[in-house]
Amino acid sequence: MGNLMGSWRYKEPSTVEECDSTWETDSESDEHQPGGEEEDSGISESMSPADSVRGAEQLDHGSPQFGDMMESSTRMKRSFYAAKDLYKYRHSYPNYKEPRQPNEYRNLRFYLNKIPLVPDGIYIEEILTKWRGDYEKLEHNHTYIQWLFPLREQGLNFYAQELTQDEIKEFQSTREAKRRFLLAYTIMLDFFGIKLLDKNGNVARAPNWQDRFQHLNESQHNYLRITRILKSLGELGFESFKLPLVHLLLEEALVEGTLPNMRHSALEYFVYTLRQHGQRRTLLRFAQRHYHPPENFIWGPPKKKRIPASGSTGTRVGRNEAVERSAGKARSPREGRNNLEREVEDTDERKSGEWKTAKGSKVLQEGRGRVDLEEYIETIPL
C-alpha cells in the first residue's frame, strides 16, 4: 500500500523545464558542490510533449537526421523525450514497480561468470579475454551491450534482465563483479579511442584515437551506447567516472573538432546523466564558452532565471575565460587533462601513455597487456 500511495503522489513532468533542475534546487542531490547558484546566461526552449512523442521514434539522439535538423533550425529546441528519460533516471525511476517474480540476479551472475549472455551464449570472461580490440565484433554485435551495462530499464535485447534495487546493492558489494565491470568499461573506452587513466575515472585519448574518433563521429548509433554506459556507471557505484568522460567528449566535439557530430548528443543526453547539479552546470558552462554559433546554445538557465548583466558579472566571465586560456595546455585531451575538480590547481604533468598520481601509485602505460590492466584495476578501491 505504501508503494501505491507513493505512486499517487508522483506527478509526471510535462515540460522540459519540469524535467531539468540543473539551474535550480530540487530533490536531486547537489552535495559537495560549493557556491550554490551562479549567474550565467542562456536560452532554453522546449518541444511540447505531443511534438516530442510524435518525433521520438525518428528523431532519436543517435540519428543523423536529428542532429542535422536541430543544428539547421533557426530556433533550436530541447527534446522533451530526452529530458524526461534522463529525469526518470536521475530520480531513480519514480513510480517504477519492481518485478514480482523472484529476483534471479542474472546481471550479477553473468558478471560472476556463472551464466552466459543470451541469446549468444557468451560468458563474460570470453568477452574480457577475446573481444578487446576486436572492433568489428564490438561494432556489429548488438546483444552484448545490455548485459555489459545493465540498467533499470528495458533495452533492445529483451533477453537481458533489468536491474532491481536489491541486485544493485548486491552488485556493488561484490568485488569480483565490480572488477570485471571496470574491465568491460575499458574495453568499450578502447573501442571509442579512449583510455582510463586512474582510479578516479580520468580519461584521455588512446593511441588509436584518430581512427576510432573518425569511426565514432560517423557511427552515431554508438551515442546510444555511451548514454547506456554512463547510466550504468551511476547505477553500479561509479558515478564519479561520468564527469571526466563527458568532459573529454565535449572537449573533442566543441574544442578539438574531432567529434562534431556528437555535440548535440553530448549536451542533450550525456551531460544529463550526471546526478549532481553542480557537475552539470560545470559541463554546460564549459560547453557554452566553446559553442558556435553561441546564440544557438539552448542548455543554459531558462530566461526567467537569467540575471541582468553587470560589470561584476562581465569581469567574472572574463576572468574565467582568461583562466581557461592559461590552463589550455594542461587541459589538452592529448595530455589527459580531464579532472575538473582540480582544473586549475593541479599542476601534475601527464605525458603520452603515462599517468602518475600525486601519491606515487602505480603507473598505467601504453602497450601493457590484460594482466597488467587487471593488476592496475586491483588497486582501485571497489
Secondary structure, 3 states (H helix, E strand, C coil): CHHHHHHHHCCCCCCHHHHCCCCCCCCCCCCCCCCCCCCCCCCCCECCHHHHHHHHCCCCCCCHHHHHHHHHCCCCCECHHHHHHHHHHHCCCCCCCCCCCCCCCHHHHHHCCCCCECCCCECHHHHHHHCCCCHHHHHHCCCCHHHHCCCCCCCCCCCCCCCCHHHHHHHHCCHHHHHHHHHHHHHHHHHHCEEECCCCCCEEECCCHHHHHHHHHHCCCHHHHHHHHHHHHHHCCCHHHHHHHHHHHHHHHHHHCCCHHHHHHHHHHHHHHCCCHHHHHHHHHHHHHHCCCHHHCCCCCCHHHCCCCCHHHHHHHHHHHHHHHHCCCCCCHHHCCCCHHHCCCCCCCCCCCCCCCCCCCCCCCCCCCHHHHHHHHHCCCC
